[in-house]
């Protein structure tokens, strides 16, 4: 999947409880993370007001322990009523998780809008013989401009 176009609007969110991208992938393969259509989704209390812009090629960028490491394209924003009767928003995601260049990001609550100009670039697809660097090392190299 190619990098989004420069004018694209995205979301950025902490991936709470996950140490890395593999944890996210494992979680999304479970029934609790999937909607009735089998697609992964993230339930959030607030619905984005700029839905039209997000649905025009936007992605959800995931922050793991202070570093953006991956993104998933946003397919839909579905209204959901929880067991408690509260209306929420399901951010329905493409099941493909795209790894990005590591980008440091300080902690925040909820989600935030992220302009494409401020988003990390996608990493090239791995080759079978490539090693995966630990996230902390990859982030340190990125800060030095070496990755």
C-alpha positions in Angstrom: 0.0 0.0 0.0 1.5 3.4 -1.0 2.1 6.2 1.4 -0.9 8.5 1.8 -1.0 11.7 -0.2 0.4 14.9 1.5 -3.1 16.4 2.2 -4.4 13.3 4.0 -5.8 13.7 7.5 -5.1 10.8 9.9 -5.6 9.9 13.6 -2.9 9.0 16.1 -3.5 6.9 19.2 -1.6 5.2 21.9 -1.6 1.4 21.6 -2.2 0.8 25.3 -1.2 -2.6 26.6 1.0 -3.5 23.6 4.8 -3.5 23.6 5.1 -3.6 19.9 3.5 -4.1 16.5 3.3 -7.9 16.9 1.1 -7.5 20.1 -1.3 -5.3 18.1 -1.5 -7.9 15.3 -2.1 -10.7 17.8 -4.8 -8.7 19.6 -6.6 -7.8 16.3 -6.8 -11.4 15.3 -8.9 -12.2 18.3 -12.7 -12.0 18.3 -12.8 -9.2 20.9 -11.1 -6.8 18.5 -13.2 -7.6 15.5 -16.6 -6.4 14.4 -19.4 -8.5 13.0 -17.8 -8.3 9.5 -14.5 -9.7 10.9 -12.6 -6.5 10.4 -10.5 -5.1 13.2 -11.9 -2.1 15.0 -11.0 0.2 17.8 -13.9 1.5 19.9 -13.5 5.1 21.1 -15.9 7.3 23.1 -15.7 10.3 20.8 -16.5 10.2 17.1 -14.1 12.3 14.9 -15.9 15.4 13.6 -13.7 15.4 10.5 -14.9 12.0 9.4 -15.1 12.9 5.7 -11.4 13.9 5.6 -10.3 10.8 7.5 -12.3 8.5 5.2 -10.5 10.0 2.2 -7.4 7.8 2.6 -6.6 8.5 6.3 -5.0 6.0 8.6 -4.8 5.4 12.3 -1.1 5.7 13.5 -0.3 3.6 16.5 2.1 4.8 19.3 3.9 2.0 21.2 5.8 3.1 24.4 6.4 6.6 23.1 7.2 5.8 19.5 4.9 5.6 16.4 5.7 2.3 14.7 2.7 1.4 12.5 -0.5 2.5 10.8 -3.7 1.0 9.5 -6.0 2.6 6.9 -9.3 3.7 8.3 -12.2 2.1 6.3 -15.3 3.3 8.2 -16.5 5.0 11.3 -19.5 3.0 12.7 -21.7 4.1 15.6 -21.8 1.6 18.4 -24.0 1.4 21.5 -22.3 -0.3 24.4 -23.9 -2.7 26.9 -24.1 0.3 29.2 -26.2 2.2 26.6 -23.6 4.8 25.8 -23.0 5.7 22.2 -19.4 5.2 21.0 -17.6 5.1 17.7 -15.9 2.1 16.1 -13.0 3.0 14.0 -13.0 0.1 11.4 -9.5 -0.7 10.2 -7.9 -2.4 7.2 -6.5 -5.6 8.6 -3.1 -4.8 7.0 -0.7 -3.3 9.6 1.9 -1.1 7.8 5.1 -0.5 9.7 6.4 3.1 9.7 9.6 4.8 10.4 9.9 5.1 14.1 8.8 8.6 15.3 9.0 9.6 19.0 5.7 10.9 20.4 4.9 12.0 23.9 2.0 10.5 25.8 -1.6 11.9 25.4 -5.1 10.7 26.1 -7.6 9.6 23.5 -6.8 10.2 19.9 -5.5 13.3 18.0 -5.7 14.4 14.4 -2.4 14.0 12.5 -1.7 15.8 9.2 0.2 13.7 6.7 3.0 16.2 6.6 3.7 15.4 10.3 3.3 11.6 10.0 6.2 9.1 9.6 6.8 7.5 6.3 6.0 3.8 5.7 8.9 1.4 5.9 9.7 -0.6 2.8 8.3 -4.1 3.0 10.7 -6.5 4.7 12.7 -9.0 2.7 12.8 -12.6 4.1 16.5 -12.2 5.2 16.0 -8.8 7.0 16.4 -8.7 10.7 13.9 -6.7 12.7 15.5 -4.1 15.0 14.2 -3.7 18.5 11.8 -0.7 18.6 14.1 1.3 21.0 17.1 0.8 18.8 15.1 1.7 15.7 13.8 4.9 17.3 17.3 5.9 18.4 18.6 5.5 14.9 15.7 7.5 13.6 16.4 10.3 16.0 20.0 10.4 14.6 18.7 10.4 11.1 20.2 7.0 10.4 17.1 5.0 9.6 
